[in-house]
Amino acid sequence: MARDGDTPNHITRNIPDYEILSDRDLTLIESQAERILSQIGVDFVGNPDALDRWRQAGARVEGERVRLPEGLARDLCATAPASFVQQARNPDRNVVIGGRNLVCAPVYGPLFVRDQQHGRRYAGFADFCDFLRLGQVLPQMHHSGGTVCEPTDLPIATRHLDMLLAHMTLTDKPLMGSVTLPERASDSLAMARILFGADVVDRHCVLSALINVNSPLTFDPVMSHAIDIYSGAGQAVILGSYVVTGTTAPATVAGALAQTLAEMMAGIAYTQLVRPGAPVVFGPFVAGMGLVTGAATFATPEVAQLTQALGQLARRLGVPYRGGGALTGSKLPDAQAGYEAAQGLSVALQSGVNLMTHAAGWLENGLVACFEKYVMDADQLTALAHMAQGVDLSDAALVLKVIREAGPGGHYLGSDHLADHGDGMWQSTLMDCRPFDQWQDAGSPDAAMLAADRVRHYLDSYRQPDLDPATASALASFVTRRKADIAACDS
């Protein structure tokens, strides 16, 4: 099996980005977004400091509504970096987010988990830790992520501390901080300062944080205060808006693009008001709506079009792009899950995504993190990396001499050519392509059964990365102290 050191810390795209819209089309969308910002505006609720920042920047503020003169948001966005490094506690695992890189992170946020043995259930802290262990072992996961599942057996007020401690001790890959309250964002920074050293955190990006716009066009106080904390400290904000066509965004692709771009420009501009040069990622989460069920849908032409066009808009704005993922509405790691996830992964690659959250493990519209699907998706990410290499057109690859030797009616089996180049042909290390009789003799396993075996193998092979004992002790002491403080405040 491939292990961590066998692949780089990202997928490099040597293929062109797919451009679904022309320059004229993009200019039209951008103009519409500017009109939304200037004529309709965005709300910054419950954050007077944000309103003051906007006033000083030249925006018109009425109550909590902020209207931006045309061009203001784009001018402010200009200081956002086109790419940035997020450091890991193991420097060999640092990631560069931007450019031609695609960095993959796991599923984020599910309340439930599923596996073959126990079925669907509320997520617990043990599940959370096992997902982190899988992410540490799997080379396809370049980033440890954040809330890979919600550990419902821990107290809500303090579970962020346990999750952060698990990330910092069970993995040595980059991680995300907490955003659910300003105090939790501050705790994330405090723990990062213990892990990396205060001087490193002051000078480098060591945390990323997923900040969601309350679409349409609203920044709630929790999210805007999280921007204040993370951007103010020079840490990365992954700015997301939940784009569900027909519910949180217009039903048309063009309307959804214009609104989403307005939200992204306002949010990115605000990060730069807080701290010019703070790293930020253009990161909408895109879904459709099932007109019969009202549920989110993912593998649809409209979602693909939105993902592709938003990538173009992000590149024109000059910032990294978060999008796509192995998304599905399926309840099981079945054919529907495979079809929908494969389409989402492929569209993300073609759209120029730089950071892919939900790259593995997502099930049931994000309500479930599934262990078997996690490794199935990871297997498909190896195919994605292979596709991203592009086509080798060197003389060695064109092999005219080999073709001449085989001649008409010949073959290449057993040739030195096949021995030299066969290893470069992608093949799944998980899926079963054996002849029927061999498959039947092996117990007729389906994909989920094969994946369950692989999950056990990976978890058995996990080894916790070394951490300086003094740092580990300081982190544990901080968590103990903060839990006591929170309990005292709640009593």
TIGU-175383 format. One record per residue (C-alpha): residue number from 1; x, y, z. Coordinates in Angstrom, 3 decimals, padded with zeros to 6 digits. Layout:
N
[NUM,[X,Y,Z]]
...
//
This chain:
491
[1,[000.000,000.000,000.000]]
[2,[001.097,003.552,-000.643]]
[3,[002.091,005.386,002.517]]
[4,[002.481,009.043,003.381]]
[5,[005.889,009.750,001.944]]
[6,[005.101,008.259,-001.451]]
[7,[003.193,011.236,-002.867]]
[8,[003.653,015.021,-002.747]]
[9,[001.611,017.317,-000.526]]
[10,[-000.682,018.303,-003.353]]
[11,[-001.837,017.330,-006.814]]
[12,[-000.189,019.415,-009.535]]
[13,[-002.454,020.212,-012.463]]
[14,[-000.568,019.985,-015.742]]
[15,[-003.836,020.168,-017.661]]
[16,[-005.663,023.366,-018.641]]
[17,[-008.569,024.690,-016.623]]
[18,[-011.927,024.306,-018.298]]
[19,[-013.397,027.705,-019.112]]
[20,[-017.139,027.561,-019.568]]
[21,[-017.637,031.333,-019.854]]
[22,[-016.078,033.849,-022.238]]
[23,[-014.386,037.044,-021.097]]
[24,[-017.518,038.926,-022.101]]
[25,[-019.669,036.578,-020.020]]
[26,[-017.416,036.987,-017.001]]
[27,[-017.444,040.771,-017.307]]
[28,[-021.248,040.668,-017.343]]
[29,[-021.352,038.586,-014.144]]
[30,[-018.803,040.856,-012.476]]
[31,[-020.816,043.952,-013.386]]
[32,[-023.945,042.400,-011.941]]
[33,[-022.097,041.542,-008.721]]
[34,[-020.909,045.144,-008.438]]
[35,[-024.502,046.349,-008.813]]
[36,[-025.607,043.951,-006.081]]
[37,[-022.974,045.344,-003.728]]
[38,[-023.688,048.992,-004.543]]
[39,[-027.481,048.939,-004.876]]
[40,[-028.588,046.095,-002.577]]
[41,[-025.640,045.700,-000.246]]
[42,[-024.677,043.108,002.353]]
[43,[-025.572,042.910,006.034]]
[44,[-022.915,042.693,008.746]]
[45,[-025.044,041.760,011.725]]
[46,[-023.982,042.268,015.339]]
[47,[-020.458,043.531,014.618]]
[48,[-020.092,047.312,015.127]]
[49,[-016.340,047.112,014.515]]
[50,[-016.994,045.719,011.051]]
[51,[-019.392,048.555,010.280]]
[52,[-016.788,051.087,011.411]]
[53,[-014.183,049.485,009.171]]
[54,[-016.527,049.728,006.196]]
[55,[-017.352,053.385,006.899]]
[56,[-013.687,054.260,007.047]]
[57,[-013.107,052.429,003.755]]
[58,[-015.745,054.531,001.996]]
[59,[-018.792,052.259,002.073]]
[60,[-022.279,053.603,002.806]]
[61,[-023.537,052.079,006.053]]
[62,[-027.196,052.317,007.056]]
[63,[-027.987,050.329,010.168]]
[64,[-026.267,047.021,009.546]]
[65,[-026.560,047.231,005.762]]
[66,[-023.305,047.974,003.924]]
[67,[-023.373,049.243,000.346]]
[68,[-020.075,049.341,-001.495]]
[69,[-019.403,051.814,-004.305]]
[70,[-018.586,050.010,-007.511]]
[71,[-014.917,049.059,-007.595]]
[72,[-014.328,049.338,-003.829]]
[73,[-014.538,045.619,-003.091]]
[74,[-012.311,044.681,-006.010]]
[75,[-009.728,047.290,-005.025]]
[76,[-009.649,045.926,-001.476]]
[77,[-009.368,042.332,-002.722]]
[78,[-006.175,043.248,-004.581]]
[79,[-004.034,042.829,-001.441]]
[80,[-005.146,039.214,-000.920]]
[81,[-002.321,036.808,-001.882]]
[82,[-002.657,034.637,-004.975]]
[83,[-001.191,031.719,-003.040]]
[84,[000.082,031.026,000.447]]
[85,[001.779,028.355,002.534]]
[86,[-000.076,026.748,005.422]]
[87,[002.488,025.219,007.725]]
[88,[002.118,021.838,009.380]]
[89,[003.875,020.804,012.571]]
[90,[005.876,018.476,010.332]]
[91,[007.465,020.887,007.818]]
[92,[007.548,018.126,005.212]]
[93,[003.750,018.340,005.173]]
[94,[003.422,022.082,004.573]]
[95,[000.963,022.831,001.775]]
[96,[000.897,025.602,-000.812]]
[97,[-002.674,026.667,-001.540]]
[98,[-002.982,028.397,-004.907]]
[99,[-001.346,028.332,-008.318]]
[100,[-001.566,024.965,-010.085]]
[101,[-001.861,023.038,-006.817]]
[102,[-004.837,021.003,-005.635]]
[103,[-004.737,020.306,-001.891]]
[104,[-007.212,017.705,-000.603]]
[105,[-008.895,017.747,002.820]]
[106,[-011.499,015.324,004.220]]
[107,[-015.215,015.624,004.892]]
[108,[-016.231,018.443,007.254]]
[109,[-019.125,018.732,009.669]]
[110,[-021.317,015.575,009.705]]
[111,[-023.359,014.808,012.808]]
[112,[-023.496,011.073,012.011]]
[113,[-021.026,008.384,010.950]]
[114,[-021.455,005.073,009.156]]
[115,[-019.445,001.894,008.801]]
[116,[-020.160,-001.638,007.667]]
[117,[-020.093,-003.111,011.166]]
[118,[-022.229,-000.644,013.139]]
[119,[-024.276,001.139,010.482]]
[120,[-025.461,004.731,010.834]]
[121,[-025.130,006.344,014.268]]
[122,[-024.351,009.606,016.016]]
[123,[-020.664,010.416,015.726]]
[124,[-018.488,010.035,018.819]]
[125,[-015.029,011.188,019.726]]
[126,[-013.583,007.740,019.003]]
[127,[-014.930,008.025,015.448]]
[128,[-013.455,011.505,015.137]]
[129,[-010.037,010.203,016.167]]
[130,[-010.231,007.236,013.795]]
[131,[-010.935,009.597,010.888]]
[132,[-007.866,011.619,011.857]]
[133,[-005.798,008.421,011.940]]
[134,[-007.042,007.483,008.471]]
[135,[-006.160,010.945,007.202]]
[136,[-002.674,010.653,008.649]]
[137,[-002.054,007.287,006.949]]
[138,[-003.567,008.124,003.565]]
[139,[-001.207,010.089,001.302]]
[140,[-004.170,011.365,-000.708]]
[141,[-005.170,013.549,002.270]]
[142,[-002.811,016.492,002.215]]
[143,[-004.673,018.340,004.962]]
[144,[-006.083,017.023,008.253]]
[145,[-009.233,019.149,007.936]]
[146,[-011.340,020.318,010.845]]
[147,[-014.614,018.888,012.129]]
[148,[-014.388,015.623,010.184]]
[149,[-017.425,014.571,012.213]]
[150,[-019.149,016.109,015.230]]
[151,[-018.238,014.185,018.434]]
[152,[-021.684,014.289,020.012]]
[153,[-020.570,012.409,023.140]]
[154,[-018.504,015.415,024.240]]
[155,[-019.938,018.595,025.852]]
[156,[-020.711,021.223,023.216]]
[157,[-019.008,024.007,025.170]]
[158,[-015.614,022.288,025.253]]
[159,[-015.537,019.736,022.449]]
[160,[-013.581,022.116,020.219]]
[161,[-010.671,021.781,022.667]]
[162,[-010.675,017.990,022.433]]
[163,[-010.918,018.127,018.645]]
[164,[-008.036,020.566,018.352]]
[165,[-005.897,018.522,020.734]]
[166,[-006.611,015.385,018.692]]
[167,[-005.620,017.126,015.444]]
[168,[-002.422,018.409,016.995]]
[169,[-001.362,015.090,018.513]]
[170,[-002.751,012.370,016.231]]
[171,[-001.624,013.990,012.970]]
[172,[001.224,016.171,011.797]]
[173,[-000.578,017.577,008.751]]
[174,[-002.086,021.084,008.435]]
[175,[-005.350,021.641,010.304]]
[176,[-008.350,023.934,010.608]]
[177,[-009.335,025.953,013.658]]
[178,[-012.729,026.313,015.311]]
[179,[-015.167,029.035,014.212]]
[180,[-018.366,028.333,016.145]]
[181,[-017.755,031.114,018.702]]
[182,[-015.152,033.888,018.849]]
[183,[-013.790,032.357,022.066]]
[184,[-013.247,029.065,020.265]]
[185,[-011.355,030.805,017.481]]
[186,[-009.171,032.435,020.143]]
[187,[-008.600,029.037,021.767]]
[188,[-007.494,027.684,018.399]]
[189,[-004.898,030.412,018.054]]
[190,[-003.704,029.942,021.633]]
[191,[-003.188,026.213,021.075]]
[192,[-001.447,026.883,017.756]]
[193,[000.970,029.178,019.567]]
[194,[001.797,026.353,021.955]]
[195,[002.228,023.843,019.117]]
[196,[004.228,026.003,016.704]]
[197,[005.608,028.737,018.939]]
[198,[004.199,032.240,019.218]]
[199,[006.842,033.721,016.919]]
[200,[005.970,031.245,014.143]]
[201,[002.240,031.937,014.403]]
[202,[002.882,035.686,014.330]]
[203,[004.835,035.377,011.072]]
[204,[003.249,032.434,009.249]]
[205,[-000.082,030.842,008.434]]
[206,[-000.512,027.705,010.551]]
[207,[-004.326,027.549,010.712]]
[208,[-007.143,027.798,008.223]]
[209,[-010.757,028.422,009.192]]
[210,[-013.938,027.743,007.251]]
[211,[-016.066,030.915,007.453]]
[212,[-019.544,030.746,005.906]]
[213,[-021.617,033.625,004.618]]
[214,[-025.232,033.318,005.703]]
[215,[-026.542,033.439,002.151]]
[216,[-028.044,035.482,000.760]]
[217,[-025.797,038.461,001.460]]
[218,[-025.525,038.269,005.256]]
[219,[-022.525,037.960,007.549]]
[220,[-023.684,036.867,010.985]]
[221,[-021.761,037.980,014.095]]
[222,[-020.174,034.580,014.764]]
[223,[-018.665,034.402,011.289]]
[224,[-017.595,038.044,010.990]]
[225,[-015.968,037.975,014.441]]
[226,[-014.141,034.798,013.394]]
[227,[-012.773,036.743,010.410]]
[228,[-011.659,039.470,012.824]]
[229,[-009.724,036.905,014.855]]
[230,[-008.217,034.733,012.127]]
[231,[-007.485,037.416,009.531]]
[232,[-006.296,039.743,012.285]]
[233,[-003.717,037.109,013.236]]
[234,[-002.658,036.505,009.625]]
[235,[-004.280,033.074,009.476]]
[236,[-006.171,031.763,006.467]]
[237,[-009.900,032.230,006.004]]
[238,[-011.696,029.843,003.658]]
[239,[-014.647,032.048,002.775]]
[240,[-017.675,029.973,001.886]]
[241,[-021.207,030.752,000.897]]
[242,[-023.792,027.973,000.812]]
[243,[-025.012,028.245,-002.747]]
[244,[-028.168,026.161,-003.130]]
[245,[-029.879,027.203,-006.333]]
[246,[-033.513,028.109,-005.755]]
[247,[-033.168,028.450,-001.960]]
[248,[-030.148,030.448,-000.765]]
[249,[-029.320,031.643,-004.281]]
[250,[-031.335,032.312,-007.449]]
[251,[-032.471,029.283,-009.423]]
[252,[-030.590,030.373,-012.542]]
[253,[-026.884,029.727,-012.939]]
[254,[-026.237,033.347,-013.960]]
[255,[-028.141,034.772,-010.988]]
[256,[-026.436,032.398,-008.556]]
[257,[-023.029,033.353,-009.981]]
[258,[-023.683,037.077,-009.578]]
[259,[-024.905,036.772,-005.984]]
[260,[-022.099,034.410,-004.995]]
[261,[-019.438,036.639,-006.494]]
[262,[-020.890,039.610,-004.595]]
[263,[-020.716,037.635,-001.333]]
[264,[-017.176,036.491,-002.040]]
[265,[-015.959,039.965,-002.958]]
[266,[-017.499,041.488,000.163]]
[267,[-016.030,038.800,002.414]]
[268,[-012.569,038.831,000.859]]
[269,[-012.542,042.618,000.944]]
[270,[-013.428,042.525,004.628]]
[271,[-010.528,040.182,005.430]]
[272,[-008.262,042.752,003.813]]
[273,[-009.817,045.587,005.821]]
[274,[-008.955,043.600,008.938]]
[275,[-005.401,042.917,007.767]]
[276,[-004.112,043.660,004.268]]
[277,[-002.348,040.624,002.862]]
[278,[-004.154,038.140,005.099]]
[279,[-004.536,034.820,003.257]]
[280,[-008.042,034.040,002.069]]
[281,[-009.632,031.423,-000.187]]
[282,[-012.585,032.037,-002.521]]
[283,[-014.635,029.056,-001.382]]
[284,[-018.361,028.752,-002.173]]
[285,[-020.089,025.454,-001.473]]
[286,[-022.326,024.689,-004.439]]
[287,[-025.450,022.521,-004.578]]
[288,[-028.712,022.336,-006.440]]
[289,[-032.167,021.695,-005.033]]
[290,[-034.368,018.702,-005.753]]
[291,[-037.701,020.219,-006.744]]
[292,[-039.627,017.175,-005.492]]
[293,[-037.811,016.538,-002.194]]
[294,[-036.298,019.940,-001.453]]
[295,[-033.015,018.181,-000.639]]
[296,[-029.635,019.346,-001.909]]
[297,[-028.355,017.748,-005.105]]
[298,[-024.788,017.646,-006.390]]
[299,[-024.137,015.676,-009.589]]
[300,[-026.183,017.968,-011.815]]
[301,[-025.223,020.031,-014.858]]
[302,[-026.017,023.252,-012.992]]
[303,[-023.664,022.409,-010.124]]
[304,[-020.906,021.597,-012.625]]
[305,[-021.486,024.866,-014.474]]
[306,[-021.401,026.861,-011.256]]
[307,[-018.205,025.150,-010.098]]
[308,[-016.495,025.766,-013.424]]
[309,[-017.563,029.405,-013.724]]
[310,[-016.738,030.236,-010.098]]
[311,[-013.221,028.957,-010.712]]
[312,[-012.867,031.443,-013.558]]
[313,[-014.155,034.275,-011.368]]
[314,[-011.764,033.348,-008.545]]
[315,[-008.798,033.380,-010.920]]
[316,[-009.809,036.799,-012.262]]
[317,[-009.987,038.042,-008.686]]
[318,[-006.494,036.642,-008.119]]
[319,[-007.136,034.418,-005.082]]
[320,[-007.072,030.645,-004.442]]
[321,[-010.249,028.672,-005.084]]
[322,[-012.007,026.121,-002.834]]
[323,[-014.639,023.950,-004.463]]
[324,[-015.904,020.543,-005.393]]
[325,[-015.452,017.332,-003.477]]
[326,[-016.718,013.735,-003.370]]
[327,[-020.277,014.937,-002.705]]
[328,[-023.354,012.740,-002.840]]
[329,[-026.899,012.510,-001.570]]
[330,[-026.702,008.732,-001.316]]
[331,[-027.379,007.060,002.023]]
[332,[-024.880,004.241,001.386]]
[333,[-021.449,003.854,-000.225]]
[334,[-023.186,002.470,-003.312]]
[335,[-023.349,003.118,-007.057]]
[336,[-025.096,006.462,-006.601]]
[337,[-022.389,007.566,-004.194]]
[338,[-019.694,006.460,-006.617]]
[339,[-021.218,008.146,-009.665]]
[340,[-021.890,011.433,-007.902]]
[341,[-018.563,011.574,-006.082]]
[342,[-016.589,010.765,-009.238]]
[343,[-018.343,013.545,-011.130]]
[344,[-017.696,016.030,-008.330]]
[345,[-014.010,015.129,-008.183]]
[346,[-013.587,015.344,-011.940]]
[347,[-015.367,018.700,-012.211]]
[348,[-013.272,020.100,-009.362]]
[349,[-010.044,019.090,-011.107]]
[350,[-011.137,020.637,-014.398]]
[351,[-012.359,023.818,-012.697]]
[352,[-008.988,024.735,-011.216]]
[353,[-009.825,024.082,-007.575]]
[354,[-006.849,024.742,-005.261]]
[355,[-008.329,023.441,-002.003]]
[356,[-010.865,020.634,-001.991]]
[357,[-012.663,020.102,001.280]]
[358,[-014.988,017.082,001.415]]
[359,[-012.504,015.243,-000.805]]
[360,[-013.254,011.965,000.999]]
[361,[-015.882,010.458,003.273]]
[362,[-018.949,012.608,002.541]]
[363,[-022.311,010.790,002.491]]
[364,[-026.027,011.625,002.747]]
[365,[-025.820,015.315,001.812]]
[366,[-023.131,015.878,004.416]]
[367,[-025.052,014.443,007.354]]
[368,[-022.825,011.353,007.479]]
[369,[-019.084,010.717,007.445]]
[370,[-018.573,007.191,006.131]]
[371,[-015.411,005.198,006.787]]
[372,[-015.764,002.959,003.734]]
[373,[-016.482,005.863,001.417]]
[374,[-013.482,007.696,002.841]]
[375,[-011.074,005.088,001.471]]
[376,[-013.101,004.642,-001.733]]
[377,[-012.830,008.370,-002.400]]
[378,[-009.135,008.339,-001.528]]
[379,[-008.624,005.644,-004.146]]
[380,[-010.322,007.858,-006.728]]
[381,[-008.079,010.751,-005.749]]
[382,[-005.134,008.721,-007.030]]
[383,[-006.892,008.596,-010.406]]
[384,[-007.442,012.347,-010.191]]
[385,[-003.724,012.883,-009.593]]
[386,[-002.943,010.675,-012.582]]
[387,[-005.337,012.609,-014.814]]
[388,[-003.802,015.892,-013.638]]
[389,[-000.393,014.853,-014.986]]
[390,[-001.584,015.363,-018.542]]
[391,[-000.315,013.444,-021.559]]
[392,[003.395,012.701,-021.995]]
[393,[004.338,013.522,-025.614]]
[394,[008.089,012.987,-025.285]]
[395,[010.011,010.831,-027.754]]
[396,[010.220,008.162,-025.065]]
[397,[006.432,008.117,-024.837]]
[398,[005.808,008.158,-028.595]]
[399,[007.951,004.962,-028.932]]
[400,[008.096,004.753,-032.715]]
[401,[010.849,002.130,-032.450]]
[402,[008.635,-000.094,-030.292]]
[403,[005.689,000.264,-032.677]]
[404,[007.970,-000.655,-035.603]]
[405,[009.177,-003.770,-033.791]]
[406,[005.634,-004.951,-033.036]]
[407,[004.478,-004.183,-036.582]]
[408,[001.008,-004.757,-038.001]]
[409,[-000.776,-007.595,-036.213]]
[410,[001.832,-007.789,-033.447]]
[411,[001.482,-007.124,-029.748]]
[412,[003.362,-005.643,-026.803]]
[413,[002.804,-008.319,-024.165]]
[414,[006.052,-009.485,-022.606]]
[415,[008.028,-006.679,-024.213]]
[416,[010.613,-004.537,-022.491]]
[417,[008.377,-001.603,-023.366]]
[418,[005.521,-002.926,-021.213]]
[419,[007.911,-003.705,-018.378]]
[420,[009.322,-000.173,-018.566]]
[421,[006.020,001.680,-018.827]]
[422,[003.390,-000.567,-017.263]]
[423,[003.906,000.874,-013.796]]
[424,[002.923,004.288,-015.150]]
[425,[-000.578,003.074,-016.037]]
[426,[-003.085,003.902,-013.323]]
[427,[-005.001,001.107,-011.670]]
[428,[-007.077,001.051,-008.541]]
[429,[-005.549,-000.560,-005.485]]
[430,[-009.012,-001.067,-004.003]]
[431,[-011.575,-002.050,-006.617]]
[432,[-011.938,-005.672,-007.733]]
[433,[-011.156,-006.386,-011.394]]
[434,[-010.431,-010.113,-011.069]]
[435,[-012.112,-012.726,-013.269]]
[436,[-015.484,-013.888,-011.957]]
[437,[-014.278,-017.251,-010.651]]
[438,[-011.473,-015.695,-008.616]]
[439,[-013.827,-013.041,-007.247]]
[440,[-016.394,-015.675,-006.296]]
[441,[-013.774,-017.850,-004.615]]
[442,[-012.735,-014.806,-002.548]]
[443,[-016.270,-014.495,-001.119]]
[444,[-017.872,-012.281,-003.799]]
[445,[-016.939,-009.011,-002.060]]
[446,[-018.603,-005.800,-003.171]]
[447,[-016.860,-002.418,-003.103]]
[448,[-018.063,-001.556,000.407]]
[449,[-016.765,-004.875,001.765]]
[450,[-013.379,-004.317,000.158]]
[451,[-013.315,-000.797,001.574]]
[452,[-014.179,-002.030,005.074]]
[453,[-011.185,-004.359,004.973]]
[454,[-009.000,-001.492,003.807]]
[455,[-010.213,000.749,006.655]]
[456,[-009.146,-001.901,009.166]]
[457,[-005.791,-002.272,007.442]]
[458,[-005.111,001.459,007.514]]
[459,[-006.130,001.853,011.144]]
[460,[-003.941,-001.117,012.106]]
[461,[-000.994,000.451,010.274]]
[462,[-001.404,003.873,011.914]]
[463,[001.496,005.118,013.990]]
[464,[001.125,008.307,015.992]]
[465,[003.646,010.937,014.880]]
[466,[006.191,012.057,017.431]]
[467,[005.538,015.247,019.375]]
[468,[007.864,016.948,021.822]]
[469,[006.701,015.792,025.296]]
[470,[006.898,019.318,026.709]]
[471,[004.672,020.619,023.895]]
[472,[002.201,017.773,024.373]]
[473,[002.070,018.472,028.106]]
[474,[001.551,022.203,027.530]]
[475,[-001.310,021.525,025.128]]
[476,[-002.993,019.124,027.558]]
[477,[-002.585,021.623,030.402]]
[478,[-004.142,024.387,028.318]]
[479,[-007.137,022.195,027.493]]
[480,[-007.621,021.260,031.150]]
[481,[-007.395,024.888,032.242]]
[482,[-009.786,026.156,029.571]]
[483,[-012.338,023.449,030.377]]
[484,[-012.248,024.559,034.017]]
[485,[-012.665,028.206,032.983]]
[486,[-015.631,027.389,030.729]]
[487,[-017.277,025.261,033.436]]
[488,[-016.865,028.104,035.933]]
[489,[-018.484,030.583,033.546]]
[490,[-021.402,028.222,032.893]]
[491,[-022.071,027.537,036.564]]
//
